[in-house]
Amino acid sequence: MLGALALPVLSTATASAAPAAVPAALASSCYNLPPLPYEVHTAAVVIRSRATTKSTALGVLYRSHTFTVHKKSGNWLYITDRTTGVKGWVSGTYVYRDVRMCLD
């Protein structure tokens, strides 16, 4: 004769597939937020008079400088260095906008 084997009884309640309620302030999509600013992603980048590496150098943007991008032409950005006021072109290879990750 076989003895009875006692097993613990598991709860029959199942976990809800729906996530808990998130406050409206946290649930808003990040797509409606303003784009992140451009940043220098190298030690320094040269500001040039035209969108070519053979043009005259007007200044230098360092990693800590803040600047405004006015327009793009190919891989070049026309900027204003907010620290010095210098306007010119910088290569988009070294200056680009950070990306925001949206978790919706």
N, CA, C and O of each residue as an XYZ file, in Angstrom:
416
protein
N       0.831     -1.139      0.000
C       0.000      0.000      0.000
C       0.898      1.231      0.000
O       1.921      1.300      0.680
N       0.465      2.181     -0.788
C       1.246      3.407     -0.905
C       0.738      4.444      0.067
O      -0.470      4.588      0.255
N       1.660      5.173      0.691
C       1.278      6.218      1.630
C       0.885      7.499      0.886
O       1.354      7.738     -0.226
N       0.065      8.284      1.470
C      -0.362      9.544      0.860
C       0.767     10.555      0.973
O       1.438     10.652      2.001
N       0.957     11.281     -0.066
C       2.003     12.292     -0.108
C       1.354     13.655      0.084
O       0.462     14.026     -0.679
N       1.777     14.387      1.067
C       1.170     15.689      1.349
C       1.921     16.768      0.587
O       3.129     16.937      0.755
N       1.198     17.492     -0.247
C       1.779     18.603     -0.996
C       1.140     19.898     -0.531
O      -0.046     19.918     -0.204
N       1.901     20.974     -0.497
C       1.310     22.237     -0.087
C       0.298     22.716     -1.128
O       0.473     22.509     -2.329
N      -0.737     23.344     -0.653
C      -1.776     23.853     -1.540
C      -1.364     25.239     -1.992
O      -1.077     26.107     -1.167
N      -1.332     25.454     -3.310
C      -0.963     26.746     -3.869
C      -2.191     27.612     -4.024
O      -3.296     27.118     -4.249
N      -1.989     28.878     -3.903
C      -3.085     29.827     -4.070
C      -3.537     29.815     -5.518
O      -2.716     29.700     -6.428
N      -4.811     29.930     -5.731
C      -5.338     29.927     -7.092
C      -5.438     31.329     -7.672
O      -5.823     31.487     -8.830
N      -5.103     32.342     -6.896
C      -5.153     33.713     -7.420
C      -4.004     33.900     -8.399
O      -2.866     33.535     -8.105
N      -4.296     34.458     -9.537
C      -3.258     34.685    -10.550
C      -2.882     36.153    -10.569
O      -3.666     37.027    -10.198
N      -1.689     36.392    -11.002
C      -1.221     37.771    -11.087
C      -1.925     38.470    -12.242
O      -2.179     37.863    -13.282
N      -2.234     39.729    -12.055
C      -2.909     40.513    -13.094
C      -1.933     40.839    -14.204
O      -0.785     41.196    -13.939
N      -2.371     40.724    -15.426
C      -1.524     41.055    -16.572
C      -1.435     42.559    -16.757
O      -0.489     43.040    -17.381
N      -2.378     43.307    -16.240
C      -2.378     44.765    -16.392
C      -1.441     45.382    -15.364
O      -1.458     44.987    -14.198
N      -0.614     46.357    -15.785
C       0.284     46.997    -14.824
C      -0.491     47.862    -13.850
O      -1.617     48.279    -14.118
N       0.129     48.118    -12.726
C      -0.495     48.983    -11.724
C      -0.683     50.376    -12.295
O       0.038     50.779    -13.208
N      -1.623     51.096    -11.775
C      -1.896     52.446    -12.271
C      -0.680     53.339    -12.063
O      -0.076     53.337    -10.990
N      -0.325     54.100    -13.087
C       0.810     55.013    -13.039
C       0.261     56.426    -12.998
O      -0.654     56.748    -13.757
N       0.791     57.275    -12.138
C       0.308     58.652    -12.098
C       0.405     59.305    -13.473
O       1.323     59.004    -14.235
N      -0.520     60.185    -13.795
C      -0.579     60.818    -15.115
C       0.713     61.553    -15.454
O       1.113     61.572    -16.618
N       1.367     62.150    -14.484
C       2.600     62.886    -14.745
C       3.697     61.965    -15.246
O       4.512     62.363    -16.077
N       3.724     60.728    -14.743
C       4.750     59.789    -15.172
C       4.348     59.026    -16.424
O       5.208     58.511    -17.139
N       3.072     58.950    -16.690
C       2.593     58.160    -17.813
C       2.654     58.910    -19.131
O       2.475     58.299    -20.185
N       2.901     60.226    -19.107
C       2.911     60.984    -20.360
C       4.084     60.545    -21.226
O       5.151     60.189    -20.724
N       3.869     60.579    -22.510
C       4.891     60.171    -23.468
C       6.015     61.192    -23.502
O       5.773     62.387    -23.333
N       7.226     60.739    -23.716
C       8.342     61.679    -23.788
C       8.481     62.266    -25.191
O       9.357     63.100    -25.421
N       7.646     61.854    -26.121
C       7.713     62.385    -27.481
C       7.283     63.845    -27.542
O       7.645     64.554    -28.481
N       6.522     64.304    -26.559
C       6.085     65.690    -26.565
C       7.077     66.610    -25.854
O       6.845     67.816    -25.775
N       8.172     66.064    -25.340
C       9.201     66.868    -24.700
C      10.099     67.503    -25.753
O      10.241     66.954    -26.845
N      10.710     68.649    -25.448
C      11.608     69.276    -26.426
C      12.822     68.383    -26.678
O      13.219     67.616    -25.801
N      13.409     68.479    -27.863
C      14.579     67.649    -28.155
C      15.750     68.009    -27.249
O      15.862     69.139    -26.773
N      16.598     67.051    -27.025
C      17.779     67.283    -26.204
C      18.761     68.173    -26.962
O      18.759     68.182    -28.193
N      19.600     68.919    -26.244
C      20.544     69.815    -26.926
C      21.668     69.040    -27.600
O      21.932     67.881    -27.281
N      22.321     69.715    -28.539
C      23.502     69.150    -29.177
C      24.660     69.216    -28.203
O      24.700     70.089    -27.336
N      25.608     68.290    -28.343
C      26.785     68.254    -27.493
C      28.013     67.933    -28.331
O      27.918     67.296    -29.380
N      29.168     68.385    -27.849
C      30.443     68.034    -28.471
C      30.863     66.700    -27.877
O      30.977     66.574    -26.658
N      31.092     65.710    -28.716
C      31.451     64.372    -28.244
C      32.896     64.027    -28.567
O      33.216     62.893    -28.925
N      33.749     65.006    -28.438
C      35.184     64.843    -28.575
C      35.824     65.951    -27.740
O      35.107     66.781    -27.180
N      37.129     65.985    -27.643
C      37.777     67.013    -26.822
C      37.497     68.414    -27.354
O      37.246     69.335    -26.577
N      37.539     68.581    -28.680
C      37.291     69.888    -29.290
C      36.951     69.692    -30.755
O      37.309     68.684    -31.365
N      36.246     70.684    -31.313
C      35.911     70.668    -32.732
C      36.084     72.095    -33.254
O      35.770     73.061    -32.558
N      36.585     72.217    -34.481
C      36.872     73.520    -35.071
C      35.609     74.111    -35.697
O      34.877     73.422    -36.407
N      35.363     75.391    -35.426
C      34.279     76.131    -36.083
C      34.874     76.721    -37.357
O      35.898     77.401    -37.305
N      34.243     76.469    -38.496
C      34.788     76.896    -39.786
C      33.872     77.897    -40.480
O      32.683     77.988    -40.176
N      34.448     78.649    -41.421
C      33.691     79.674    -42.144
C      32.721     79.076    -43.151
O      31.689     79.680    -43.443
N      33.030     77.911    -43.682
C      32.145     77.203    -44.609
C      32.088     75.730    -44.233
O      32.882     75.257    -43.420
N      31.165     75.026    -44.814
C      30.957     73.612    -44.490
C      31.956     72.730    -45.233
O      31.568     71.863    -46.016
N      33.227     72.955    -44.985
C      34.288     72.135    -45.552
C      35.520     72.215    -44.653
O      35.759     73.233    -44.004
N      36.285     71.152    -44.621
C      37.479     71.127    -43.767
C      38.587     72.031    -44.308
O      39.543     72.323    -43.589
N      38.478     72.476    -45.553
C      39.501     73.335    -46.150
C      39.224     74.820    -45.919
O      40.030     75.658    -46.323
N      38.110     75.164    -45.284
C      37.776     76.569    -45.047
C      38.504     77.108    -43.818
O      39.108     76.354    -43.054
N      38.435     78.414    -43.644
C      39.116     79.098    -42.558
C      38.537     78.715    -41.193
O      37.322     78.631    -41.018
N      39.428     78.488    -40.242
C      39.003     78.197    -38.863
C      38.657     79.504    -38.169
O      39.437     80.456    -38.197
N      37.472     79.547    -37.538
C      37.010     80.752    -36.853
C      37.096     80.637    -35.335
O      37.154     81.646    -34.632
N      37.104     79.422    -34.842
C      37.134     79.209    -33.405
C      37.118     77.728    -33.091
O      37.204     76.886    -33.985
N      37.006     77.422    -31.812
C      37.011     76.038    -31.349
C      35.867     75.847    -30.362
O      35.635     76.694    -29.501
N      35.162     74.746    -30.489
C      34.144     74.357    -29.506
C      34.741     73.252    -28.656
O      35.172     72.226    -29.180
N      34.767     73.453    -27.362
C      35.233     72.417    -26.454
C      34.033     71.689    -25.871
O      32.896     72.135    -26.021
N      34.279     70.602    -25.228
C      33.210     69.764    -24.684
C      32.265     70.541    -23.770
O      31.073     70.236    -23.741
N      32.742     71.514    -23.039
C      31.894     72.231    -22.090
C      31.146     73.422    -22.690
O      30.253     73.965    -22.041
N      31.485     73.838    -23.903
C      30.814     74.979    -24.526
C      29.358     74.669    -24.848
O      29.006     73.541    -25.194
N      28.532     75.683    -24.726
C      27.144     75.544    -25.159
C      26.998     76.282    -26.486
O      27.663     77.292    -26.720
N      26.132     75.776    -27.343
C      25.967     76.382    -28.658
C      24.563     76.125    -29.181
O      23.856     75.229    -28.720
N      24.186     76.933    -30.150
C      22.877     76.839    -30.772
C      23.053     76.399    -32.215
O      23.909     76.924    -32.927
N      22.246     75.437    -32.652
C      22.288     74.980    -34.042
C      21.180     75.702    -34.805
O      20.016     75.674    -34.405
N      21.563     76.357    -35.923
C      20.605     77.112    -36.729
C      20.107     76.315    -37.931
O      18.918     76.343    -38.249
N      21.018     75.606    -38.597
C      20.624     74.820    -39.773
C      21.641     73.729    -40.032
O      22.733     73.721    -39.463
N      21.255     72.797    -40.916
C      22.126     71.681    -41.290
C      22.331     71.696    -42.793
O      21.448     72.100    -43.549
N      23.494     71.254    -43.214
C      23.795     71.067    -44.623
C      24.620     69.789    -44.733
O      25.817     69.778    -44.445
N      23.964     68.722    -45.151
C      24.647     67.425    -45.175
C      25.008     67.021    -43.758
O      24.140     66.928    -42.890
N      26.290     66.782    -43.525
C      26.767     66.391    -42.205
C      27.302     67.594    -41.418
O      27.909     67.413    -40.362
N      27.087     68.806    -41.912
C      27.591     70.014    -41.260
C      26.456     70.775    -40.597
O      25.326     70.786    -41.084
N      26.783     71.419    -39.463
C      25.811     72.195    -38.708
C      26.287     73.643    -38.603
O      27.441     73.898    -38.256
N      25.387     74.597    -38.908
C      25.709     76.014    -38.728
C      25.317     76.386    -37.309
O      24.148     76.271    -36.940
N      26.280     76.831    -36.508
C      26.061     77.036    -35.077
C      26.469     78.432    -34.630
O      27.148     79.161    -35.354
N      26.045     78.787    -33.431
C      26.543     79.967    -32.726
C      27.058     79.496    -31.380
O      26.325     78.893    -30.595
N      28.328     79.778    -31.122
C      28.919     79.460    -29.817
C      28.389     80.488    -28.819
O      28.658     81.681    -28.963
N      27.645     80.043    -27.818
C      27.024     80.962    -26.855
C      28.053     81.640    -25.957
O      27.787     82.711    -25.413
N      29.211     81.035    -25.799
C      30.241     81.606    -24.936
C      30.944     82.776    -25.610
O      31.146     83.821    -24.992
N      31.319     82.602    -26.881
C      32.102     83.621    -27.583
C      31.291     84.398    -28.618
O      31.711     85.473    -29.045
N      30.143     83.876    -29.025
C      29.341     84.531    -30.055
C      29.772     84.204    -31.475
O      29.183     84.713    -32.428
N      30.784     83.367    -31.633
C      31.275     83.003    -32.962
C      30.234     82.151    -33.687
O      29.675     81.214    -33.117
N      29.981     82.497    -34.967
C      29.064     81.726    -35.801
C      29.864     81.053    -36.896
O      30.785     81.644    -37.459
N      29.505     79.805    -37.198
C      30.204     79.087    -38.251
C      29.717     77.659    -38.349
O      28.702     77.287    -37.762
N      30.453     76.873    -39.094
C      30.080     75.490    -39.393
C      30.943     74.516    -38.600
O      32.150     74.719    -38.468
N      30.335     73.467    -38.077
C      31.063     72.382    -37.416
C      30.613     71.053    -38.018
O      29.486     70.924    -38.494
N      31.498     70.084    -37.989
C      31.194     68.769    -38.534
C      30.251     68.007    -37.610
O      30.467     67.954    -36.399
N      29.210     67.422    -38.182
C      28.263     66.609    -37.426
C      28.847     65.291    -36.966
O      28.204     64.561    -36.211
N      30.053     64.971    -37.404
C      30.726     63.755    -36.953
C      31.083     63.858    -35.477
O      31.091     62.855    -34.764
N      31.377     65.068    -35.020
C      31.823     65.280    -33.644
C      30.788     65.987    -32.777
O      30.921     66.022    -31.554
N      29.765     66.546    -33.402
C      28.724     67.289    -32.690
C      27.394     66.676    -33.071
O      27.014     66.679    -34.242
N      26.690     66.154    -32.091
C      25.384     65.592    -32.397
C      24.488     65.633    -31.180
O      24.941     65.838    -30.053
N      23.218     65.435    -31.430
C      22.195     65.508    -30.391
C      22.086     64.167    -29.680
O      22.046     63.113    -30.315
N      22.039     64.223    -28.361
C      21.798     63.006    -27.592
C      20.358     62.538    -27.835
O      19.496     63.330    -28.217
N      20.116     61.275    -27.614
C      18.810     60.689    -27.875
C      18.140     60.348    -26.552
O      18.776     59.821    -25.639
N      16.870     60.648    -26.460
C      16.073     60.329    -25.273
C      15.377     58.992    -25.529
O      14.821     58.777    -26.606
N      15.407     58.110    -24.556
C      14.730     56.822    -24.701
C      13.355     56.920    -24.061
O      13.229     57.244    -22.881
N      12.340     56.640    -24.841
C      10.967     56.688    -24.341
C      10.493     55.281    -24.015
O      10.546     54.388    -24.862
N      10.043     55.092    -22.823
C       9.547     53.779    -22.410
C       8.038     53.857    -22.256
O       7.523     54.116    -21.168
N       7.347     53.631    -23.344
C       5.876     53.685    -23.343
C       5.297     52.310    -23.308
O       4.076     52.154    -23.302
